[in-house]
Amino acid sequence: MTGFISMDTACAAPTEPTIADPLSRGVAKFIDILIAAALSRLLPPIGLYGAVTYLLIADALRPGSSLGKRLVGLSVRGPTGRECGVRESMRRNVVLAIPFGLWALLLQGGWIVSSAGWLILIAGFGLEAILLAGNPQGRRLGDDWAGTSVIGMTITDRT
């Protein structure tokens, strides 16, 4: 009698990295935004700076993954296939960190000012989502600027 779990080569993990799908990337980015929003609210005067800094350098965390990407099982690779560094992370995420920072600042104002902040946030993230969904290589504007790509990680990469 064989076991319940098959260990044959047909079930082996793929050797080539696969491009991450837009839904997984969206879930990972949502987790990162929740982390950044919590940082900005929990540490009031300096929290916003910490949140924007996290968004900028998050993909440089080891092994080339933000906390959200790590939870979802994704990794960011640079142009040569190595893990994403701080420079690439800042380049690829500046297009998202700026709308987030403006949103967090404008949220402090009245309802008209905070509504403008929400519009900026939705426009910035919406543009990136549209570009990601329409790109056959699975790259958004930030990926094009930094020369990065987001791939799925195998279980052995998640150590």
C-alpha positions as CSV (number, residue, x, y, z in Angstrom):
1,M,0.0,0.0,0.0
2,T,1.3,3.4,-0.9
3,G,1.2,6.5,1.3
4,F,-1.3,9.3,1.0
5,I,1.4,11.7,-0.3
6,S,3.1,10.9,-3.6
7,M,6.8,11.7,-3.7
8,D,7.5,10.9,-7.3
9,T,9.2,13.3,-9.8
10,A,5.9,14.3,-11.4
11,C,5.0,16.2,-8.3
12,A,8.3,18.0,-8.0
13,A,8.4,21.8,-7.8
14,P,9.2,23.5,-11.1
15,T,12.9,24.4,-11.5
16,E,12.2,27.6,-13.5
17,P,10.7,30.5,-11.5
18,T,7.2,31.4,-12.6
19,I,5.9,34.9,-13.1
20,A,3.6,35.9,-10.2
21,D,-0.1,36.3,-11.1
22,P,-1.7,39.8,-10.6
23,L,-4.1,38.5,-7.9
24,S,-1.2,37.2,-5.7
25,R,0.7,40.4,-6.2
26,G,-2.4,42.4,-5.2
27,V,-2.9,40.5,-2.1
28,A,0.7,40.8,-1.1
29,K,0.7,44.6,-1.8
30,F,-2.6,44.9,0.3
31,I,-0.8,43.3,3.2
32,D,2.1,45.7,2.8
33,I,-0.2,48.7,2.7
34,L,-1.9,47.4,5.9
35,I,1.5,47.2,7.6
36,A,2.4,50.7,6.4
37,A,-1.0,52.2,7.5
38,A,-0.6,50.6,10.9
39,L,2.9,52.1,11.2
40,S,1.7,55.5,10.3
41,R,-1.1,55.4,12.9
42,L,0.7,53.7,15.8
43,L,3.7,56.0,15.9
44,P,2.1,59.4,15.1
45,P,4.8,62.0,14.5
46,I,7.4,59.6,12.9
47,G,5.0,56.8,11.9
48,L,4.4,58.3,8.4
49,Y,8.1,58.4,7.7
50,G,8.5,54.8,8.9
51,A,5.5,53.7,6.7
52,V,6.8,55.4,3.6
53,T,10.3,54.0,4.3
54,Y,8.9,50.5,4.7
55,L,7.0,50.8,1.4
56,L,10.2,52.0,-0.4
57,I,12.6,49.3,0.9
58,A,10.2,46.5,1.7
59,D,11.2,44.4,-1.3
60,A,14.9,44.5,-0.3
61,L,14.1,42.4,2.8
62,R,15.6,38.9,2.6
63,P,15.1,36.9,0.4
64,G,14.0,39.7,-1.9
65,S,10.5,39.9,-0.5
66,S,8.4,42.3,1.5
67,L,6.5,40.9,4.4
68,G,3.3,40.7,2.2
69,K,5.1,38.9,-0.6
70,R,6.8,36.5,1.8
71,L,3.4,35.6,3.3
72,V,1.9,35.0,-0.2
73,G,5.0,33.2,-1.5
74,L,6.4,35.7,-3.9
75,S,9.9,37.1,-4.5
76,V,11.3,40.1,-6.4
77,R,14.3,39.5,-8.6
78,G,16.5,42.1,-10.2
79,P,17.7,42.3,-13.8
80,T,20.3,39.6,-13.4
81,G,18.0,37.2,-11.5
82,R,19.5,38.0,-8.0
83,E,17.4,39.1,-5.1
84,C,16.1,42.7,-5.2
85,G,18.3,45.2,-3.5
86,V,17.5,48.5,-1.8
87,R,18.1,50.5,-4.9
88,E,15.8,48.4,-7.0
89,S,13.2,48.3,-4.3
90,M,13.2,52.1,-4.0
91,R,12.9,52.5,-7.7
92,R,10.1,50.0,-8.1
93,N,8.1,51.2,-5.1
94,V,8.4,55.0,-5.4
95,V,5.3,55.1,-7.7
96,L,3.3,53.6,-4.8
97,A,5.0,55.2,-1.8
98,I,4.3,58.8,-3.0
99,P,0.5,58.3,-3.4
100,F,0.5,56.5,0.0
101,G,2.4,59.3,1.7
102,L,0.2,62.0,0.2
103,W,-2.9,60.0,1.2
104,A,-1.7,59.7,4.8
105,L,-0.9,63.4,5.0
106,L,-4.2,64.6,3.5
107,L,-6.1,62.2,5.7
108,Q,-5.3,64.6,8.6
109,G,-7.4,67.4,7.0
110,G,-11.1,67.8,6.7
111,W,-13.4,65.7,4.6
112,I,-12.6,67.6,1.3
113,V,-8.9,67.3,1.8
114,S,-9.1,63.7,2.9
115,S,-11.3,62.9,-0.1
116,A,-8.5,64.3,-2.3
117,G,-6.1,62.0,-0.5
118,W,-8.3,59.0,-1.3
119,L,-8.5,60.0,-4.9
120,I,-4.7,60.3,-5.2
121,L,-4.3,56.9,-3.5
122,I,-6.8,55.2,-5.7
123,A,-5.4,56.8,-8.9
124,G,-1.9,55.8,-8.1
125,F,-2.6,52.2,-7.1
126,G,-5.3,51.9,-9.8
127,L,-2.9,53.0,-12.6
128,E,-0.3,50.4,-11.4
129,A,-3.0,47.7,-11.2
130,I,-4.1,48.5,-14.8
131,L,-0.6,48.5,-16.1
132,L,0.1,45.2,-14.3
133,A,-3.0,43.5,-15.6
134,G,-2.4,44.6,-19.2
135,N,1.3,43.6,-19.3
136,P,1.9,40.1,-20.7
137,Q,5.3,39.9,-18.9
138,G,3.5,40.6,-15.5
139,R,5.4,43.9,-14.9
140,R,4.1,47.2,-13.7
141,L,5.6,50.6,-14.2
142,G,7.8,50.2,-11.1
143,D,9.1,46.9,-12.4
144,D,10.0,48.5,-15.7
145,W,11.9,51.4,-14.0
146,A,13.8,49.1,-11.8
147,G,14.2,46.2,-14.2
148,T,12.7,43.8,-11.7
149,S,10.2,41.0,-11.9
150,V,8.0,39.2,-9.3
151,I,8.2,35.4,-9.3
152,G,6.6,32.7,-7.2
153,M,8.9,31.1,-4.7
154,T,9.2,27.4,-4.2
155,I,8.8,26.0,-0.7
156,T,12.5,25.4,-0.3
157,D,13.1,29.1,-1.0
158,R,10.9,30.2,2.0
159,T,13.5,29.4,4.7
